[in-house]
Amino acid sequence: MMMMVSLSFTRWVLTTSLLSSAVWASTHIVHEKRDSAPTGFAHLGSAPDDQILSLRINLAMGNQAGLEAALQEASSPTSPTFREWLTKEQVESFAAPTVETVQAVTEWLTSFNITSTPITPAGDWIKFDIPVSTANQLLQAEFSIFNHTESGQTSVRTLAYSIPSDLQAHVKVVHPTTSFNGPLRGRSPITAISAARFTPEFEKRATVNCNATITPACLQTLYSIPTTQVSSSTKSSIGVAAFSGQNANTKDLATFLKDFRPDLPSTTTFTTELFDSATNSQTGSQAGVEANLDIQYTVGLVNGIPAVFEDIGSKTQDGADDGFLDSINDLLAQSSPPLVFSTSYGFDVESDLSLSLTVAYCNAIMQLTSRGVSVTFASGDGGVASTPGVQCTGKPFPPTFPTCPYVTLVGSTENVPEIGAGLTAGGFSNYFPQQSWQADAVNAYIAKLGTTYAGLYNASGRAYPDVSAQGERVEIVVDGSTGLVAGTSCSSPIFSSVIALLNDELLTAGQSPLGFLNPWIYANPQAFNDITSGNNPGCGTQGFSASEGWDPVTGMGSPNYAAMRTAAGL
C-alpha cells in the first residue's frame, strides 16, 4: 500500500505544473465544504495574495481505535482495569501518525516548498506559515475575508478546500479553513453581572440566605463539601482555562477568601501558566469577571489543592478557535497536567466549527482524559438556544459547543431546594452520536418526552448536560467589590472542585484519580441529587423540562459529596 501511494503521489507532483485547472481538480477530492458562511458573517472579498496564513494540519492517529479501546477499558466501572489510566508515553504511542502518513504529507508539502513543524508531542498536529496565494493552490481553495458583524472581527476563511485523493486517509483536517467563529464568549457572568449590585463594603455574614446569594458556605452545606484543609503533600490538582484577555486578580482572591473562607489562609493563591502571548494583568480595573469567578470558586472550595490558571492569549487576530486547541495541546505536553480542568468559555453554537475540526479537538481531549484528567465545560446559557441572542424561533434547537463525549458538560441549578436554572443550555448534539454509557438514562427521558418537540432535536445525538451545580446569584469579588453573577460558568468550577476534593481522597488512599467521568457518572445515579423541577426555554419554546433521572436541564443532578465518595470507592 505504501508503494502504491508513493508512486501515485510522485506522478501527481511531477505533473502539477502541466495540468490545466480542470485536470488539476480531478486529482483532488473536496475534504470539507459549507454552502455559505454562518449567519452573522459578511463576505468582504478575496484575501490578499501576500497575506500570511498560519495553517495547521491534524494527521490521522496511528492507532486511534486502540486508544479508544484503552480508554473504554479504563473508564468503564465494570472493567477489570477500571481507572488504570494510560501514561503520557502510552497515549503518544497510540496518537503518533504512522511513518506512511508523515511521509505522504511531508512530500505533498515539500512539493510546494513548505516546511512544517510538529506542535504536539505525538506529532499528530503540524503547522506552517504560507501566503494566501500558496494556500489557494495547495488546497484548491478561495480564501476570503469575512467580517463578524456583531464584533467587527475579521478572519480569513474558505468555504471549501480539497486535498489529493491519496491523502484522504492521512489528513483529518486543515485549519483554519471552513470553521467560522466570532469572539469567544465567557458564559453568562459577563452579561449577567450588574454594577448596581456591587457594594463597596463587605458585610461579614454569620449566616447567609442561600436563596438570595450563593457563597462557598452555601455550597459546602448544600453539597456536603468538606471544609478541612488538605495536606500540603496532596497529589490532587485543578486547572481553569482563560481566554479573551480575562485576568484573574490575586488581590481580589485574597479579599474573597477573607470574606467567604476565613478558615483558609488569605494568602492561598494559584499558579499562572501563560500561552500564546497571554498576560495576566494584576491591575484591579482589568480584573475579569469570568476569570475571577473561575479562580475564586476553585481556590475557594478545594481547601488548598493546587490550582492552575491556564491563560491562553491570541497570537493573531484571525479568530479564537486556535485557543481551544492550544489549551488542550498545552496540557498534553505537560508531564503532570491538572487532574481536573474546567472551561467556562465557548462559541455560540456547535456548528460554528466544522465537524472535522470539532472531532479533531475532541480527539485531543480523548488523549487527555486517557491520562486520568477530568475535563469539564460549562454547557452554555441560552437554554435550548445554546447561547443568549441566538435566533432560532421556529427552527431546530442549535446544540452548544462543545458536545464532545469526552467532556463532562455542566448545567446550572438555582434555589434551595434546587430546581433547574432556565439559562442552562441542554439538548442533543448533531455532531456526536448518543454514547453507550448514557443510552439507558437518556432514552428513558426521550420516551417520556414522546412527540413533544419532534423534529426540533436529534434524538440519536450525544445528550447533555451530564451534571449540574448552582449557577444563579453566585457572589464574587471584582476590583475590590462584591457582586452577583449567573451562568453555567459558575457551575463548572463548582462541580470541578468537588471532583478535585474526591481525587485528593483517592490519591491519599493510594487509588487512581476519577479521570474520564462520564461512564462513572451515568453508572451511579444515586451519587447525585436528582433535580426534578425547572426548564430551559429558548427558540420560542419553553424548552425541555427537568424530571426524575437524567434530563437536558440538570443532567444526572447536582453533587452529593458523601454519595459520590461512596460511589468512588472511598
C-alpha positions in Angstrom: 0.0 0.0 0.0 2.8 2.4 0.9 4.5 1.8 -2.5 1.2 2.5 -4.4 0.6 5.7 -2.6 4.2 6.8 -3.1 4.2 6.2 -6.9 0.8 7.8 -7.3 2.0 10.8 -5.3 5.1 11.1 -7.3 3.2 11.2 -10.6 1.0 14.0 -9.1 4.0 16.1 -8.1 5.8 15.8 -11.4 2.8 16.8 -13.5 1.2 19.6 -11.5 2.8 22.3 -13.5 1.5 20.9 -16.8 -2.1 20.3 -15.8 -5.0 22.5 -16.7 -7.2 23.6 -13.8 -9.8 21.1 -14.8 -7.4 18.2 -14.7 -5.8 19.5 -11.6 -9.2 19.4 -9.8 -9.6 15.8 -10.8 -6.6 14.8 -8.7 -8.2 16.4 -5.6 -11.2 15.5 -3.5 -13.2 18.1 -1.6 -12.2 17.5 2.1 -14.6 20.0 3.7 -17.2 22.3 2.4 -20.0 24.6 3.6 -22.6 26.2 1.3 -22.3 29.6 2.9 -20.8 31.5 5.8 -22.9 31.2 9.0 -25.4 33.8 9.9 -23.7 36.9 11.2 -20.7 36.8 8.8 -20.3 39.1 5.8 -18.0 38.3 2.8 -15.7 41.3 2.2 -13.8 39.9 -0.8 -10.8 37.9 -1.6 -7.9 37.8 0.8 -4.7 39.5 -0.4 -2.3 37.0 -2.1 0.6 38.0 0.1 -1.3 37.8 3.4 0.3 35.1 5.6 -1.8 32.3 6.9 -0.8 30.2 9.9 -2.2 26.8 8.9 -2.3 23.6 11.0 -2.9 20.0 9.8 -4.3 17.3 12.1 -2.7 14.0 10.9 -4.5 10.7 11.4 -3.5 8.9 14.6 -1.5 5.7 14.0 -3.9 3.7 16.3 -7.0 5.7 17.2 -9.1 2.6 17.6 -6.5 1.3 20.1 -6.7 4.4 22.2 -10.4 4.5 22.2 -10.5 0.8 23.4 -7.9 1.5 26.1 -9.9 4.5 27.4 -13.1 2.5 27.4 -11.5 -0.2 29.5 -10.0 2.4 31.9 -13.3 4.4 32.3 -15.9 1.6 32.5 -16.8 0.9 36.1 -17.3 -2.8 35.2 -13.9 -3.2 33.6 -11.2 -5.2 35.5 -8.8 -2.4 34.6 -11.1 0.4 35.8 -9.1 3.6 36.4 -5.9 2.2 35.2 -5.1 5.3 33.2 -2.5 5.5 30.5 0.9 7.2 30.8 1.9 10.1 28.6 4.1 7.9 26.6 1.4 5.3 26.1 -1.1 7.9 24.8 1.5 9.3 22.5 2.3 5.9 21.1 -1.4 5.5 20.1 -1.7 9.1 18.8 1.5 9.3 16.8 0.9 9.2 13.0 2.3 6.3 11.0 5.5 6.7 9.0 3.4 6.4 5.9 1.2 9.3 7.0 4.1 11.5 7.8 5.9 10.7 4.6 2.9 11.3 2.4 2.0 14.6 3.9 5.6 15.8 4.0 6.1 15.0 0.3 2.9 16.9 -0.5 4.0 20.0 1.4 7.6 19.8 0.1 6.3 19.9 -3.5 5.1 23.4 -2.6 8.4 24.3 -0.8 6.6 24.2 2.5 8.3 23.0 5.7 6.1 22.0 8.6 6.8 21.7 12.3 5.1 19.3 14.8 3.3 21.2 17.5 2.3 18.2 19.7 4.4 15.6 21.5 2.8 12.8 19.4 3.3 14.7 16.2 -0.4 14.5 15.2 -0.6 18.3 14.7 1.8 20.2 12.4 1.9 23.8 11.5 3.4 26.1 8.8 3.0 29.7 7.6 2.3 30.4 3.9 0.9 33.3 1.8 -2.8 33.1 0.7 -1.7 32.6 -2.9 0.1 29.3 -1.9 -2.7 28.2 0.3 -5.2 28.6 -2.5 -3.0 26.4 -4.8 -2.2 23.9 -2.1 -5.9 23.4 -1.1 -7.6 24.3 -4.3 -9.4 26.9 -2.2 -10.5 30.5 -2.4 -9.5 32.2 0.9 -11.5 35.3 1.6 -12.0 37.9 4.2 -15.1 37.6 6.4 -16.4 40.0 8.9 -18.3 39.0 12.1 -20.8 41.8 12.0 -21.6 41.9 15.7 -18.0 42.2 16.9 -16.3 43.7 13.8 -13.7 41.0 13.9 -12.4 39.8 10.6 -10.9 36.5 9.7 -9.6 34.7 6.6 -11.6 31.6 5.7 -12.6 29.5 2.7 -16.0 27.8 2.1 -14.3 24.7 0.7 -10.9 23.1 0.3 -9.6 20.0 -1.4 -6.6 17.7 -0.9 -5.1 15.0 -3.1 -7.1 11.8 -3.1 -4.1 9.8 -1.8 -4.0 11.9 1.3 -7.6 11.5 2.4 -6.8 8.8 4.9 -3.8 10.7 6.3 -5.2 14.2 6.8 -8.1 14.7 9.3 -8.5 18.5 9.0 -6.7 21.6 7.8 -7.3 24.6 10.0 -8.3 27.4 9.7 -10.5 26.8 6.7 -14.2 26.2 6.9 -14.7 27.0 10.6 -16.2 30.4 11.5 -16.4 32.0 14.8 -16.8 35.3 16.4 -15.0 36.2 19.7 -15.1 33.5 22.4 -17.9 34.0 24.9 -17.3 33.7 28.5 -20.5 32.2 29.8 -23.3 34.4 31.3 -21.4 36.2 34.1 -20.1 38.9 31.7 -23.6 39.9 30.8 -25.4 39.0 33.9 -23.4 40.9 36.4 -24.8 44.3 37.5 -22.6 47.1 38.7 -25.5 48.3 40.8 -25.3 45.1 42.8 -21.7 45.7 43.9 -21.2 47.0 47.4 -18.0 48.9 48.4 -18.0 47.5 51.9 -18.0 43.8 52.8 -20.7 42.5 55.0 -19.3 39.8 57.3 -22.0 37.2 57.4 -22.5 34.7 60.2 -25.4 33.3 58.3 -26.4 33.6 54.6 -29.7 33.3 52.9 -28.7 30.9 50.1 -31.8 31.7 48.1 -30.6 35.3 47.9 -26.9 34.7 47.3 -24.7 31.6 46.8 -21.3 31.6 48.7 -18.8 28.8 49.4 -20.6 28.2 52.8 -23.9 27.6 50.9 -22.2 25.1 48.6 -20.5 23.3 51.5 -23.8 22.9 53.2 -25.9 22.0 50.2 -23.5 19.5 48.7 -21.8 18.3 51.9 -18.4 19.5 50.6 -15.6 19.1 53.2 -14.0 22.1 54.7 -10.8 20.7 56.2 -7.6 22.0 54.6 -5.9 19.2 52.6 -2.3 18.0 53.3 0.5 20.1 51.8 1.6 16.9 50.2 -1.6 16.4 48.3 -1.3 15.0 44.8 -4.6 16.4 43.6 -4.7 19.5 41.3 -7.2 21.6 39.4 -6.9 24.0 36.5 -9.2 26.5 34.8 -8.9 27.9 31.3 -8.9 31.6 30.5 -9.4 33.3 27.1 -10.4 36.7 25.7 -7.9 38.6 27.8 -9.5 37.7 31.0 -7.3 38.4 34.1 -7.6 36.6 37.4 -6.7 39.0 40.2 -4.8 37.8 43.2 -5.8 40.7 45.4 -9.5 40.0 44.7 -8.9 36.4 45.5 -7.4 37.3 48.9 -10.4 39.5 49.6 -12.8 36.7 48.6 -11.1 34.3 50.9 -11.1 36.7 53.9 -14.8 37.3 53.4 -16.1 33.9 52.4 -13.4 31.4 53.5 -11.9 32.9 56.7 -10.9 29.4 57.7 -8.3 29.3 54.9 -5.2 31.4 54.8 -5.9 34.5 52.7 -2.5 34.0 51.1 -3.8 30.8 49.4 -3.4 31.5 45.7 -2.9 29.9 42.3 -0.2 29.5 39.7 -0.4 31.1 36.3 0.6 29.5 33.0 0.8 31.9 30.1 0.4 30.7 26.5 0.0 32.3 23.1 1.3 35.7 24.2 -1.2 35.9 27.1 -0.7 38.3 30.1 -2.5 38.2 33.4 -2.5 41.8 34.4 -2.9 42.5 38.2 -4.3 46.0 37.7 -7.5 46.0 39.6 -9.6 47.7 37.0 -8.6 45.0 34.5 -9.8 42.1 36.7 -12.0 39.8 34.7 -15.4 38.7 35.9 -15.1 35.3 34.3 -11.5 34.7 35.4 -12.2 35.9 38.9 -15.3 33.7 39.2 -13.4 30.6 38.0 -10.5 31.1 40.3 -12.5 32.1 43.4 -14.8 29.1 43.1 -11.9 26.7 42.7 -9.4 28.0 45.1 -12.2 28.9 47.5 -13.6 25.4 47.5 -10.7 23.0 47.1 -9.2 23.6 50.6 -5.6 24.1 49.5 -5.4 21.8 46.5 -3.0 23.4 44.0 -4.9 25.5 41.3 -3.6 26.5 37.9 -4.8 29.4 35.8 -4.1 28.5 32.2 -4.2 31.8 30.3 -4.5 31.4 26.6 -3.8 34.5 24.6 -4.1 35.2 20.9 -1.1 35.3 18.6 -3.2 36.6 15.7 -6.4 38.4 15.1 -7.7 35.6 12.9 -10.2 34.0 15.1 -10.3 32.4 18.5 -10.7 28.8 17.5 -7.0 28.1 17.9 -7.2 28.8 21.6 -9.2 25.7 22.4 -6.7 23.5 20.5 -3.8 25.2 22.3 -5.4 24.8 25.7 -5.6 21.0 25.4 -2.4 20.6 23.4 -0.5 22.6 26.1 -1.8 20.2 28.8 -0.9 17.2 26.7 2.7 18.4 26.5 2.9 18.5 30.3 4.2 15.5 32.3 1.7 16.3 35.1 -1.3 18.3 33.9 -4.0 19.3 36.4 -6.2 16.3 37.2 -9.3 18.4 36.7 -9.6 21.0 34.0 -12.6 23.4 33.8 -13.5 25.7 30.9 -16.2 28.3 31.1 -16.0 29.7 27.5 -17.5 28.7 24.2 -18.7 29.6 20.8 -22.3 30.4 20.1 -23.4 27.0 18.7 -21.9 23.6 17.8 -21.9 24.3 14.0 -19.6 27.4 14.3 -16.7 24.9 14.0 -16.7 22.4 11.2 -17.4 18.7 12.0 -13.8 17.8 11.1 -12.2 20.4 13.3 -14.6 19.6 16.2 -13.8 15.9 16.0 -10.1 16.6 15.9 -10.4 18.8 19.0 -12.5 16.1 20.7 -9.8 13.5 19.9 -7.2 15.7 21.6 -9.4 15.8 24.7 -9.7 12.0 24.5 -5.9 11.8 24.7 -6.0 14.0 27.8 -8.8 12.0 29.6 -7.0 8.8 28.8 -4.2 10.0 31.2 -6.7 10.4 34.0 -7.7 14.0 33.6 -11.3 15.1 34.1 -12.3 17.7 31.5 -15.4 19.8 32.3 -17.2 22.6 30.4 -19.9 25.0 31.2 -22.8 23.9 28.9 -23.9 27.4 27.9 -26.5 29.9 29.0 -29.1 30.2 26.3 -31.5 27.3 27.2 -32.3 25.2 24.2 -31.0 28.1 22.0 -27.5 27.3 23.4 -26.3 30.9 23.8 -28.2 34.2 24.5 -29.1 36.1 21.4 -29.1 33.1 19.0 -32.1 33.4 16.7 -33.8 30.1 16.4 -37.6 30.6 16.7 -39.3 28.0 14.5 -36.0 26.2 13.8 -34.4 23.1 15.4 -32.7 23.7 18.7 -29.0 24.5 18.0 -26.6 22.4 20.1 -24.0 24.0 22.3 -20.2 23.9 21.8 -18.6 21.6 22.6 -20.6 18.4 22.8 -17.5 16.2 22.7 -18.4 13.0 24.6 -15.1 13.1 26.4 -16.1 16.3 28.1 -18.3 16.5 31.2 -20.8 19.2 30.5 -22.2 21.0 33.5 -25.6 22.8 33.6 -27.0 25.0 36.3 -29.4 24.8 39.2 -30.8 27.5 41.4 -32.6 28.0 44.8 -32.6 25.7 47.8 -34.2 23.2 47.4 -32.7 23.1 43.9 -34.5 23.4 40.6 -33.1 23.5 37.1 -31.9 27.0 36.1 -33.7 28.3 33.0 -30.5 29.5 31.4 -28.9 26.0 31.1 -28.0 25.0 27.6 -29.1 21.4 27.3 -30.2 19.1 24.5 -28.6 16.8 21.9 -25.6 17.0 19.6 -25.8 17.0 15.8 -22.1 16.1 15.5 -21.7 13.2 18.0 -24.0 10.2 18.5 -25.6 9.1 21.7 -23.0 7.4 23.9 -23.4 3.8 25.2 -22.8 4.9 28.8 -25.8 7.3 28.7 -28.2 5.4 26.5 -30.5 3.9 29.2 -30.8 7.2 31.1 -31.3 9.3 28.0 -33.7 7.0 26.2 -35.9 6.8 29.3 -36.2 10.6 29.2 -36.9 10.6 25.4 -39.7 8.0 25.9 -41.3 10.3 28.5 -41.0 13.2 26.1 -43.0 11.4 23.4 -43.8 13.6 20.4 -43.0 16.9 22.2 -40.5 18.9 20.1 -40.4 16.1 17.5 -38.1 17.3 14.7 -36.5 20.1 16.8 -33.8 17.9 18.3 -31.6 15.0 17.3 -32.9 12.1 19.5 -29.9 10.0 18.5 -27.3 12.6 19.4 -25.0 12.8 22.4 -27.1 14.2 25.2 -26.1 16.9 27.6 -25.6 18.3 30.2 -24.2 15.4 32.2 -24.4 17.0 35.7 -25.3 20.4 37.2 -24.5 22.7 40.1 -25.6 26.1 41.4 -25.4 28.8 38.8 -27.6 31.8 39.9 -26.8 34.7 42.2 -23.2 33.5 42.9 -21.2 36.0 44.9 -17.7 37.0 43.7 -15.2 39.9 44.2 -14.1 42.1 41.2 -11.8 45.0 41.7 -12.4 45.0 45.4 -16.2 45.0 45.3 -18.7 42.2 45.6 -21.4 41.3 43.1 -23.7 38.5 42.0 -23.2 36.6 38.7 -25.1 33.9 37.0 -24.4 31.2 34.4 -23.1 27.7 33.8 -19.7 29.4 34.2 -20.4 29.2 37.9 -21.5 25.6 37.8 -18.4 24.2 36.0 -15.7 25.3 38.5 -18.0 24.4 41.4 -18.5 20.8 40.2 -14.9 20.5 39.2 -13.8 21.5 42.7 -15.9 18.6 44.1 -14.0 16.2 41.8 -10.7 17.7 42.8 -11.5 17.0 46.5 -12.5 13.4 45.7 -9.3 13.0 43.8 -7.4 14.2 46.9 -9.0 11.4 49.0 -8.5 8.8 46.3 -4.8 9.6 45.8 -4.2 9.8 49.6 -5.7 6.3 49.8 -3.3 5.1 47.1 -6.0 4.9 44.4 -6.2 6.4 41.0 -8.0 9.7 40.2 -11.5 9.8 38.8 -10.3 10.7 35.3 -12.8 10.4 32.5 -16.0 10.9 34.5 -19.0 10.3 32.2 -19.3 6.4 32.3 -18.9 6.6 36.1 -21.5 9.4 36.4 -24.2 7.6 34.5 -23.5 4.3 36.2 -24.0 5.9 39.7 -27.2 8.0 39.6 -27.5 7.6 43.4 -24.4 9.7 43.8 -26.2 12.9 42.7 -29.1 15.0 43.9 -31.8 14.3 41.3 -33.4 17.6 40.3 -37.0 17.2 39.0 -38.2 20.8 38.5 -37.3 23.5 36.1 -37.0 24.0 32.4 -34.7 25.7 29.9 -36.7 27.9 27.5 -35.4 29.2 24.2 -36.1 29.3 20.4 -39.7 30.5 21.2 -40.4 27.4 23.3 -40.5 26.5 27.0 -37.6 24.2 26.3 -37.1 20.8 28.0 -38.3 20.1 31.5 -36.4 18.5 34.4 -37.7 15.2 35.6 -36.8 12.1 37.5 -33.5 10.7 36.3 -31.4 12.3 33.5 -32.8 15.4 31.8 -31.5 18.1 29.4 -31.7 20.7 32.1 -29.8 19.3 35.0 -28.3 16.1 33.6 -27.9 13.4 36.3 -28.2 16.0 39.0 -26.0 18.1 41.4 -23.2 16.9 43.6 -23.8 14.8 46.7 -20.3 14.6 48.1 -21.0 11.8 50.6 -22.7 9.7 48.0 -20.1 10.4 45.4 -17.4 9.5 47.8 -19.1 6.1 48.3 -19.5 5.6 44.6 -15.8 6.4 44.1 -14.9 3.5 46.4 -13.9 5.6 49.4 
